[in-house]
């Protein structure tokens, strides 16, 4: 396996391969850039088919976090970790504690949080070993309503305001009544997003490899269940990817019938050129790391004990940032992802 010539390597500061014989932990932690502050990013647990696939993912995801924190103006750098394994089969408290030890060894250069395949309980287990964990504090608002440190609701909120901004820009609508949205993946973020969209009057089409999650959306929200592969072909206004990355690619773009791609998944474009292909096809793309920054904003301010209403205000500002990106993109005849990248790169330049 090549590393410094790896196609996803992009001046990453540090990449650590972590193993624990007793628990069978196999993990990779990647720190992309710490110019703005410590590298914060989620820990993904997934049954990767190979070590190469896991490395690919962690290199891409950690770089994405640098861009996300920078564009959200947070005092954070970008990092990410992956655990190779099936969260439903291989996860044990001992494994999570071993991951906590791996994080602790980096002395605060990397701060871990939840991601696909991990949750608040896992972070609490890691938190018993290392203080460099976020996404665990219980937060209460002025009315005394408390919730756990799970960042998914804020990620969903940011994605929801992002969809509103995109619909407003592309369709000239200020409401979502009757807007058709296809959601790929109704897990932690996807199901919160589905509820908000439903409350706003949107019509939902959902797919997930977890059939129970789909059934829940059908019975609770009257969503239409869609077969996994058919999600790209839906006659909808918005395609909202909320599962895994690289789903905007040569195979899927010709199939998309939506005029907007706006969802929470990280690294949605398989390659940058796919952002251009979307623009050429007249599809408005809300750059993933801009629209899904709600979680990292939440997690960042949790560490600095910022009040809930302030966090909500900053999450809602995602809509304004996207509006600016969409407007500039039109004025400069450049794809939206390029303008977002430019803005982020200016902000994390060392
Ligand atoms: P999750 O694991 O809770 O949900 C993902 C869902 O997608 C699961 O229900 C899973 O069964 C489903 N899925 C997996 N493969 C699929 C496929 N091929 N087709 C359809 N469904 C599939 O994860 P999550 O926390 O909801 O995160 C979803 C995405 O959003 C990820 O890309 C994650 O990196 C990104 N994200 C999450 C947060 C957060 O706060 N949780 C923040 C930013 C970005």
Boltz pocket constraint, residues with backbone or C-beta under 6 A from the ligand:
constraints:
  - pocket:
      binder: B
      contacts: [[A, 114], [A, 115], [A, 116], [A, 117], [A, 151], [A, 152], [A, 153], [A, 155], [A, 184], [A, 185], [A, 186], [A, 187], [A, 188], [A, 189], [A, 190], [A, 207], [A, 208], [A, 209], [A, 210], [A, 213], [A, 228], [A, 241], [A, 242], [A, 243], [A, 244], [A, 245], [A, 264], [A, 265], [A, 266], [A, 292], [A, 293], [A, 295], [A, 296]]
      max_distance: 6.0
